[in-house]
């Protein structure tokens, strides 16, 4: 989880990870989710970044829908997603080095 594409892939599969954890009781999914939740907290995302990640990846809304809901542009939504993913990946790279 130290690369942007890894964080993005995890977010895209978030529902399936939660299902694996809570319905099938898979230990690896539990560990991955716990690490991710810790990284989300430690990355100090802005309130807007958290809100946008929630709508795009948890509520499965299109970026254009989120933009309309939050009264911002689709490009701003994309920028927030990318910035949040970068923050999380950067944090995880630093943790691995330490």
N, CA and C atoms as a LAMMPS dump frame, in Angstrom:
ITEM: TIMESTEP
0
ITEM: NUMBER OF ATOMS
294
ITEM: BOX BOUNDS ff ff ff
-5.0000000000000000e+02 5.0000000000000000e+02
-5.0000000000000000e+02 5.0000000000000000e+02
-5.0000000000000000e+02 5.0000000000000000e+02
ITEM: ATOMS id mol type element x y z
1 1 1 N 0.824 -1.196 0
2 1 2 C 0 0 0
3 1 3 C 0.866 1.257 0
4 2 1 N 2.006 1.185 -0.636
5 2 2 C 2.884 2.343 -0.647
6 2 3 C 2.969 2.992 -2.023
7 3 1 N 2.102 2.612 -2.916
8 3 2 C 2.043 3.201 -4.253
9 3 3 C 0.622 3.716 -4.5
10 4 1 N 0.54 4.779 -5.287
11 4 2 C -0.768 5.367 -5.574
12 4 3 C -1.733 4.338 -6.147
13 5 1 N -1.254 3.538 -7.112
14 5 2 C -2.147 2.571 -7.758
15 5 3 C -2.612 1.495 -6.78
16 6 1 N -1.781 1.179 -5.774
17 6 2 C -2.185 0.202 -4.761
18 6 3 C -3.307 0.722 -3.877
19 7 1 N -3.193 1.988 -3.481
20 7 2 C -4.241 2.614 -2.674
21 7 3 C -5.522 2.709 -3.491
22 8 1 N -5.389 3.113 -4.752
23 8 2 C -6.553 3.225 -5.627
24 8 3 C -7.236 1.867 -5.788
25 9 1 N -6.453 0.828 -5.994
26 9 2 C -7.016 -0.52 -6.141
27 9 3 C -7.736 -0.957 -4.867
28 10 1 N -7.15 -0.647 -3.727
29 10 2 C -7.788 -0.999 -2.462
30 10 3 C -9.126 -0.278 -2.328
31 11 1 N -9.142 1.006 -2.658
32 11 2 C -10.392 1.764 -2.568
33 11 3 C -11.45 1.224 -3.524
34 12 1 N -11.035 0.854 -4.726
35 12 2 C -11.986 0.292 -5.688
36 12 3 C -12.585 -1.023 -5.199
37 13 1 N -11.819 -1.776 -4.414
38 13 2 C -12.26 -3.084 -3.914
39 13 3 C -12.66 -3.05 -2.451
40 14 1 N -12.895 -1.874 -1.918
41 14 2 C -13.185 -1.71 -0.501
42 14 3 C -14.39 -2.544 -0.066
43 15 1 N -15.443 -2.513 -0.849
44 15 2 C -16.649 -3.275 -0.514
45 15 3 C -16.328 -4.77 -0.4
46 16 1 N -15.562 -5.286 -1.343
47 16 2 C -15.234 -6.711 -1.346
48 16 3 C -14.345 -7.082 -0.163
49 17 1 N -13.446 -6.165 0.211
50 17 2 C -12.611 -6.418 1.388
51 17 3 C -13.454 -6.468 2.661
52 18 1 N -14.373 -5.531 2.763
53 18 2 C -15.255 -5.53 3.941
54 18 3 C -16.098 -6.799 3.979
55 19 1 N -16.567 -7.214 2.836
56 19 2 C -17.354 -8.442 2.758
57 19 3 C -16.503 -9.645 3.18
58 20 1 N -15.275 -9.69 2.689
59 20 2 C -14.376 -10.792 3.054
60 20 3 C -14.122 -10.799 4.553
61 21 1 N -14.01 -9.632 5.122
62 21 2 C -13.726 -9.513 6.55
63 21 3 C -14.946 -9.86 7.402
64 22 1 N -16.052 -9.225 7.105
65 22 2 C -17.208 -9.329 7.992
66 22 3 C -18.113 -10.516 7.705
67 23 1 N -18.173 -10.964 6.475
68 23 2 C -19.06 -12.085 6.156
69 23 3 C -18.305 -13.408 6.193
70 24 1 N -17.112 -13.427 5.588
71 24 2 C -16.357 -14.675 5.531
72 24 3 C -15.291 -14.782 6.62
73 25 1 N -15.045 -13.699 7.342
74 25 2 C -14.088 -13.731 8.45
75 25 3 C -12.647 -13.936 8.032
76 26 1 N -12.268 -13.458 6.861
77 26 2 C -10.906 -13.648 6.368
78 26 3 C -9.921 -12.764 7.139
79 27 1 N -8.927 -13.395 7.707
80 27 2 C -7.932 -12.708 8.533
81 27 3 C -7.136 -11.682 7.722
82 28 1 N -6.681 -12.043 6.52
83 28 2 C -5.872 -11.122 5.713
84 28 3 C -6.649 -9.856 5.361
85 29 1 N -7.93 -9.997 5.081
86 29 2 C -8.755 -8.828 4.799
87 29 3 C -8.849 -7.945 6.029
88 30 1 N -8.936 -8.551 7.203
89 30 2 C -8.993 -7.787 8.457
90 30 3 C -7.724 -6.976 8.651
91 31 1 N -6.59 -7.607 8.436
92 31 2 C -5.306 -6.923 8.612
93 31 3 C -5.172 -5.781 7.615
94 32 1 N -5.523 -6.036 6.375
95 32 2 C -5.427 -5.009 5.344
96 32 3 C -6.328 -3.82 5.667
97 33 1 N -7.552 -4.087 6.092
98 33 2 C -8.468 -3.006 6.452
99 33 3 C -7.976 -2.217 7.662
100 34 1 N -7.459 -2.901 8.668
101 34 2 C -6.927 -2.204 9.839
102 34 3 C -5.753 -1.308 9.465
103 35 1 N -4.851 -1.824 8.649
104 35 2 C -3.725 -1.002 8.187
105 35 3 C -4.212 0.211 7.409
106 36 1 N -5.215 -0.014 6.568
107 36 2 C -5.738 1.084 5.762
108 36 3 C -6.419 2.135 6.639
109 37 1 N -7.231 1.705 7.597
110 37 2 C -7.891 2.656 8.505
111 37 3 C -6.857 3.471 9.274
112 38 1 N -5.795 2.819 9.735
113 38 2 C -4.731 3.54 10.432
114 38 3 C -4.063 4.555 9.52
115 39 1 N -3.813 4.16 8.285
116 39 2 C -3.194 5.073 7.329
117 39 3 C -4.103 6.262 7.027
118 40 1 N -5.388 6.006 6.902
119 40 2 C -6.336 7.108 6.667
120 40 3 C -6.262 8.13 7.792
121 41 1 N -6.211 7.644 9.01
122 41 2 C -6.149 8.535 10.166
123 41 3 C -4.815 9.279 10.214
124 42 1 N -3.723 8.566 10.019
125 42 2 C -2.389 9.152 10.122
126 42 3 C -2.068 10.102 8.975
127 43 1 N -2.698 9.926 7.83
128 43 2 C -2.412 10.771 6.661
129 43 3 C -2.943 12.189 6.819
130 44 1 N -3.787 12.394 7.815
131 44 2 C -4.355 13.716 8.086
132 44 3 C -5.005 14.33 6.836
133 45 1 N -5.91 13.55 6.263
134 45 2 C -6.664 14.049 5.112
135 45 3 C -7.561 15.188 5.553
136 46 1 N -7.848 16.082 4.629
137 46 2 C -8.775 17.164 4.939
138 46 3 C -10.186 16.594 5.026
139 47 1 N -11.057 17.357 5.64
140 47 2 C -12.46 16.93 5.738
141 47 3 C -13.037 16.709 4.336
142 48 1 N -12.7 17.587 3.404
143 48 2 C -13.201 17.484 2.033
144 48 3 C -12.667 16.224 1.353
145 49 1 N -11.4 15.916 1.548
146 49 2 C -10.831 14.71 0.954
147 49 3 C -11.529 13.464 1.487
148 50 1 N -11.754 13.408 2.787
149 50 2 C -12.462 12.263 3.38
150 50 3 C -13.872 12.156 2.819
151 51 1 N -14.539 13.291 2.733
152 51 2 C -15.912 13.316 2.227
153 51 3 C -15.973 12.804 0.79
154 52 1 N -15.042 13.249 -0.019
155 52 2 C -15.035 12.845 -1.426
156 52 3 C -14.683 11.368 -1.566
157 53 1 N -13.698 10.883 -0.812
158 53 2 C -13.387 9.451 -0.861
159 53 3 C -14.6 8.622 -0.463
160 54 1 N -15.314 9.075 0.548
161 54 2 C -16.52 8.368 0.998
162 54 3 C -17.545 8.275 -0.132
163 55 1 N -17.834 9.398 -0.763
164 55 2 C -18.854 9.398 -1.822
165 55 3 C -18.422 8.583 -3.039
166 56 1 N -17.169 8.73 -3.444
167 56 2 C -16.707 8.061 -4.662
168 56 3 C -16.518 6.559 -4.449
169 57 1 N -15.907 6.173 -3.338
170 57 2 C -15.542 4.77 -3.176
171 57 3 C -16.468 3.967 -2.263
172 58 1 N -17.103 4.598 -1.306
173 58 2 C -18.003 3.861 -0.415
174 58 3 C -19.432 3.919 -0.937
175 59 1 N -19.882 5.104 -1.292
176 59 2 C -21.245 5.262 -1.826
177 59 3 C -21.312 4.948 -3.322
178 60 1 N -20.145 4.738 -3.948
179 60 2 C -20.044 4.363 -5.366
180 60 3 C -20.702 5.383 -6.298
181 61 1 N -20.498 6.646 -5.988
182 61 2 C -21.032 7.715 -6.833
183 61 3 C -20 8.081 -7.902
184 62 1 N -20.482 8.493 -9.058
185 62 2 C -19.597 8.991 -10.111
186 62 3 C -19.031 10.34 -9.674
187 63 1 N -17.831 10.647 -10.134
188 63 2 C -17.211 11.917 -9.758
189 63 3 C -18.093 13.105 -10.135
190 64 1 N -18.76 13.02 -11.27
191 64 2 C -19.643 14.116 -11.696
192 64 3 C -20.811 14.289 -10.719
193 65 1 N -21.34 13.187 -10.211
194 65 2 C -22.418 13.249 -9.214
195 65 3 C -21.937 13.909 -7.925
196 66 1 N -20.743 13.521 -7.493
197 66 2 C -20.17 14.096 -6.279
198 66 3 C -19.951 15.59 -6.473
199 67 1 N -19.46 15.951 -7.636
200 67 2 C -19.23 17.362 -7.939
201 67 3 C -20.528 18.154 -7.818
202 68 1 N -21.605 17.635 -8.386
203 68 2 C -22.896 18.314 -8.295
204 68 3 C -23.388 18.416 -6.863
205 69 1 N -23.22 17.354 -6.111
206 69 2 C -23.669 17.326 -4.714
207 69 3 C -22.905 18.335 -3.862
208 70 1 N -21.6 18.464 -4.128
209 70 2 C -20.758 19.344 -3.319
210 70 3 C -20.562 20.735 -3.947
211 71 1 N -21.195 20.934 -5.108
212 71 2 C -21.121 22.217 -5.805
213 71 3 C -19.679 22.599 -6.149
214 72 1 N -18.945 21.616 -6.67
215 72 2 C -17.59 21.845 -7.16
216 72 3 C -17.481 21.197 -8.534
217 73 1 N -16.353 21.366 -9.202
218 73 2 C -16.187 20.762 -10.525
219 73 3 C -15.771 19.303 -10.402
220 74 1 N -15.981 18.557 -11.473
221 74 2 C -15.534 17.169 -11.511
222 74 3 C -14.018 17.121 -11.385
223 75 1 N -13.328 18.097 -11.983
224 75 2 C -11.863 18.143 -11.885
225 75 3 C -11.416 18.33 -10.439
226 76 1 N -12.152 19.128 -9.676
227 76 2 C -11.821 19.321 -8.258
228 76 3 C -11.992 18.015 -7.493
229 77 1 N -13.032 17.261 -7.822
230 77 2 C -13.234 15.956 -7.187
231 77 3 C -12.047 15.049 -7.504
232 78 1 N -11.675 14.986 -8.754
233 78 2 C -10.541 14.173 -9.17
234 78 3 C -9.262 14.604 -8.466
235 79 1 N -9.042 15.904 -8.373
236 79 2 C -7.85 16.426 -7.693
237 79 3 C -7.829 16.023 -6.219
238 80 1 N -8.98 16.092 -5.554
239 80 2 C -9.068 15.695 -4.142
240 80 3 C -8.785 14.195 -3.973
241 81 1 N -9.339 13.383 -4.855
242 81 2 C -9.1 11.933 -4.806
243 81 3 C -7.611 11.656 -4.965
244 82 1 N -7.015 12.257 -5.982
245 82 2 C -5.598 12.014 -6.246
246 82 3 C -4.712 12.511 -5.106
247 83 1 N -5.033 13.666 -4.549
248 83 2 C -4.241 14.205 -3.439
249 83 3 C -4.344 13.293 -2.21
250 84 1 N -5.534 12.804 -1.927
251 84 2 C -5.725 11.915 -0.773
252 84 3 C -4.96 10.61 -0.97
253 85 1 N -5.051 10.049 -2.149
254 85 2 C -4.344 8.801 -2.442
255 85 3 C -2.836 9.012 -2.325
256 86 1 N -2.35 10.135 -2.845
257 86 2 C -0.918 10.443 -2.741
258 86 3 C -0.47 10.568 -1.287
259 87 1 N -1.282 11.245 -0.463
260 87 2 C -0.944 11.404 0.953
261 87 3 C -0.832 10.046 1.65
262 88 1 N -1.783 9.178 1.395
263 88 2 C -1.793 7.862 2.036
264 88 3 C -0.591 7.034 1.572
265 89 1 N -0.339 7.026 0.273
266 89 2 C 0.785 6.256 -0.261
267 89 3 C 2.121 6.787 0.257
268 90 1 N 2.258 8.099 0.308
269 90 2 C 3.488 8.706 0.816
270 90 3 C 3.709 8.346 2.279
271 91 1 N 2.662 8.429 3.063
272 91 2 C 2.75 8.048 4.469
273 91 3 C 3.2 6.594 4.609
274 92 1 N 2.619 5.72 3.831
275 92 2 C 2.966 4.298 3.925
276 92 3 C 4.412 4.035 3.484
277 93 1 N 4.896 4.777 2.488
278 93 2 C 6.305 4.628 2.08
279 93 3 C 7.214 5.05 3.221
280 94 1 N 6.882 6.16 3.884
281 94 2 C 7.693 6.635 5
282 94 3 C 7.684 5.641 6.16
283 95 1 N 6.544 5.033 6.412
284 95 2 C 6.455 4.059 7.499
285 95 3 C 7.31 2.824 7.207
286 96 1 N 7.386 2.421 5.947
287 96 2 C 8.183 1.263 5.581
288 96 3 C 9.676 1.52 5.763
289 97 1 N 10.103 2.754 5.492
290 97 2 C 11.514 3.111 5.621
291 97 3 C 11.914 3.186 7.089
292 98 1 N 11.004 3.653 7.915
293 98 2 C 11.302 3.86 9.348
294 98 3 C 11.462 2.582 10.118
